[in-house]
Amino acid sequence: MTDGPSDALLLEAFGPRLIAYLCNVNEKQIGDRFREGSRLSEEAEAALRQLVPLAERVAKERLDHPGFPLSLSLDVLGTVPDGADTSIGNLVRISAGGEIDTGDTGAGVAGDHVKQLLFRLARDVYPQLLVPAEEPWHHTRLSFFRHPLRAELQRAVHEDEQLSRMYPSEDGDLGRRGMVFNSLGRGGTVQSVMFGETVIHAAWDLAIMSTSSPSLADLYRAIGASVDVLRSAISGRPTETRALMAFTGITTSSRAIETPWGRLRPITDDERASAPSMLDGAVSGTDPEGRTVTVAYAGELVLDTALPFELNVHEWRVGDELPAPPLQQLKGFDALRRRSEGIQLAVLLATERPTGRWSTARLTWQWIADPTAQGRSIGWADPKSAPSFMPTELSEEECEALREWCELIDANWSPAIDIAVRRVLSAAQVRTDASDRLVDAVIAWENLFGTSEGEPRLRVSSAMAWLLADTAAGRSDLQREVKQLYDDRSKIVHGGRFNETAISEKADRALNLALSSLRVLFRARSDVLSLPDGSARSLRLILDG
């Protein structure tokens, strides 16, 4: 049995999950062993003793070089000794009576030499992948440069009908390379010598975002899926890849909401833990009924979706500038943005809250299963740095309304109203100054109903009056109000000043009118919404009236 100081060093260097794997026990047994001193089997205790010198070396290394990556200190676990069949980490496990899943019988593996070799590499580095993740990137360093199968994998990739297309240019002694851009707006130079590291990194990222404590079998499945996505995309076939989009600001009582883009569901503990540490913390508020609602900055709801994934490959030559991918090929990026804006708009339209306390969904982080990514494929926007917001718990009725609005938005949204949607979201979620909020709201009106010909103020105010009011007197009153708000916006743009209280009320009213217009257009007048521009939409409403 190890002594107290050694126990502390082992836990700090390896963590309970990696120790459990190496000693062929479960994490509960490791917890009991280190907390209560209960003894493991003789084989497991012997394996534990083998790890003590390495833990001591890691401790000294990190003391001498603060910030030195733990995964680099422990890369010996993924090293295959001369003449051995697997890595040092797996040999420790075998000495403790454990077995190693080879994945040879997995679906789609028979006859696929690339997958078979990737499985062998993944098997050997699996202990290294279990090294405790460190901030800020949760990224484990992998290198197969000295692995005995590296050259064979590179040959298999060069001979693969689809995968070889990623590397159209010679790369000297390193093999082949190319420049690859994907439909997510990402890309750059890729080298065939790094194929194994790239795919296994991406597959591990997929595995840890798909299941809690992924096993080696889970990693094999993720590798197979990643290779399939690459081959399909390179061949030009319609391909999708999984993505998660986390929102804060709203929460539900454990209810999931089905949307046309995927399930909007409560975030899991593992997903929240995967968010960057700068998103730690929460914000609380009191709703109109007096209940306290708390939401975490790292997210409360997640949209589990799939994005179009395409690849655009170019030859690489010394001195070439990286060509930008054609805009029409950014389908995945466009889908990501549209779905984010769709959820945020649906929340605004589905909930009726007091003026100035609009329910808002804030996109806080997003993750994409990108098989070409170099490292973790996660991005974030810190909601702490954005204007304050009122946390909202959606009722059952509001959850159902949110589902309906997502369907209406998906069915009827066109790029012609992108400006209106983004300005409404900006006015409701971003603007802290009332003047800016009023300007944004009126720009949304103009995108919906404006024209570059004639008198735009008359067209906008008349169209909104016909859309929102039911009687002649109501239309007359509303048109005058809209014209006045339009004039107020013009005074602000041209340097005019307003009483702060007055401009705040006007801005809130302008935003509410924009939201009311979108509600009617999406729900009852999709025929107007489908027209190509604001001029055609306002003319349709006025002539129909």
CORBELGI-V791848 format. One record per helix or strand of 2 or more residues. SS is the DSSP state (hx for helix, st for strand). FROM is the first residue (numbers start at 0). TO is the last residue. Records with the same first field share a line. If there is no record, write none. Layout:
# CORBELGI-V791848
SS: FROM-TO, FROM-TO
This chain:
# CORBELGI-V791848
hx: 3-21, 26-35, 41-63, 69-72, 74-77, 87-94, 112-128, 149-158, 162-165, 171-173, 191-209, 215-233, 268-273, 276-278, 326-328, 330-349, 382-384, 395-411, 414-428, 433-448, 455-467, 471-492, 499-522, 525-528, 533-543
st: 168-169, 175-181, 186-190, 239-247, 249-250, 256-258, 261-265, 281-285, 291-295, 300-307, 310-313, 361-367, 377-379, 391-392
